[in-house]
Amino acid sequence: MAALPPTLFLTIAAGLGLYLGWLYLRGIRRKPVMIGLHLLLGAAGLETMVMMLRGLPNGETSAAGAFGGIAAGLLAAAMFSGLIAPMLCRGSRRTANLVVASHWVAGL
């Protein structure tokens, strides 16, 4: 039951990210509200995952072990690449595609 919040946050963020990626590939302008919601859901999922790795509120320890730390690191890399994408990709569509692909792979 304790794993439900991060799972829910990250599932919704991934679904919204798939929709935003589909819009990106079709060349349709994405709404900033959807991008912000994607960012907030991903951050909430990462935050709850890190909190659970440190220990559950009722005092139990997490059974995730090293794989939980790896998953949290990959999600942090996905958040970082998603945040720097607009700054790095101002002029180059090729660079934008590379950064979006790295964001997708890290989040996957």
N, C-alpha and C positions, 0 to 999 in steps of 0.2 A: 504494500500500500504506500510505503514511503517513496517508492520510485515512480509513482504516478505523476506528480507535478513536473519533474524534468522531462519525462517521456512525453507528456501532453504538450508542454511548451515546444520541445524540439520537433515533435511530429507536425505541429501546426506551422512552425517556422520552416520546416523542410517543404511542406506542401505549398506554402506561400512562395518559397524560393523557387520551386519548380515552375509555378505560374509566372513569376517574374522573369525567370530564364527563358521561358517560352515566348514572352513578350519581347525580350531582348533579341532573341533569334529572329523573330518576325519583323524587327525594326520598329515596333510600336513603342511610343513613349510611355514610360512607367510613371505612375503617380507617386509623388514623394511620401504620401501617407502610407502607402503599401510598403514602400522601402523602409520607412521608419518602424512600422509594425513588425516587419521581418527582423530588423535589427533588435528591437526590444524583446521579441519572443526568443531570439537566439541568445541574447544576453541573460534573460531570465533563466533559460534552460541551463546555460553554462554556470550561472551563479548557484543554482540549486544543486547542480551536479558536484561542484566544488565543495559546497556546504555538506553534502552527504558523504563525500570522501573524507572530510575531517571528522565526521561522526554525526549520527542522527540525533535529533533533539531529545529523544527519550533515553539517550546514553548508549545505545547499541552502536557497534562499529559496523562499517560498511564491508560487504563481502566482495567488493569490486577488485581490490588488490591493485596490482600494477596495471591491469587493463583499464581500470577506471582513470588512472593518471594519464595514460596514453590517450584515451578518448577525450579527456579534458584538454590536453595539450593540442590535439588536432582541432577541436572546436575553437580553441583560442587562436590557432593559426587561421582558421576559416574566418573568424571575426576580424582579425587583423587584415587579412587580404581583402575582405569586403569593405573595410573602412578606408584603406589606402587606394582602392581602385579608382575612385573619381579623381584623386590627386595625380596618380601616375598616368592616366589614360586620356589626358586632355586632347591630344592631337592625333593619336595613333589608334586606329581600329584594331590593328594586329596586336598591339600591347594590351588593349582592352580585352580582346578575346583570350589572351594568355592569362591575364589576371582573373578573369571570370572563371576560366577553366580551373585554375589553381584553387579558387574559392570553392568551386563545386567539388573538386576532389578532396580537399581537406574537410569539408562539411559532410561528405559522404561517409 
